[in-house]
Amino acid sequence: MKLNEITDNEGANKNRKRVGRGIGSGTGKTGGRGVKGQKSRSGVAINGFEGGQMPIYRRLPKRGFNNIFSSDFNTVSLGRIQTAIDAGKLDGKSLIDASALKAAGVIRRIKDGVRVLSDGELKAKVNLEVAGVSRAAAEKVEKAGGKIKLLAPAPAPAAAAEE
């Protein structure tokens, strides 16, 4: 077999429909769109429109509450930190903060801070500088001989705008 003999299976690629190419093509004139009206024009998006009937998103009641000022933390387990230290991606002797975790590939992006949870075992003596830590995780870090420094929360956006 040669490179110029390689082909797709029969029927694997369909030819595209060429609309508006004359009356004899079967898809000429209106191009398969029917006749007149809003939907025959280009750029139509009538999502959620139900022909004048009250749409379902307006018939159903709203539920719950979405706090726009809530913080979105990266959660990292102690076991994941220990794995990164064992792999040599994190230096257990230096300060471990959000930027060090990002550089090691433990977290993908720095959100509103890092919160450490207690899943897994921690053998290394580590110095953490994070936004939050669970009680069980704090006990495990101190048991291993490490220290935790909690960062102050960022001020709310509304309070910053008033100043």
Buried (B, 14 or more C-beta within 10 A) or exposed (E): EEEEEEEEEEEEEEEEEEBEEEEEEEBBEEBEBEEEEEEEEEEEEEEEEEEEEEEEEEEEEEEEEEEEEEBEBBEBBBBBBBBBBEEEBBBBEEEBBBEBBBEBEBBEEEBBBBBBBBBBEBEBEBBBBBBBBBEEBBEBBEEBEBEBEEEEEEEEEEEEEEE
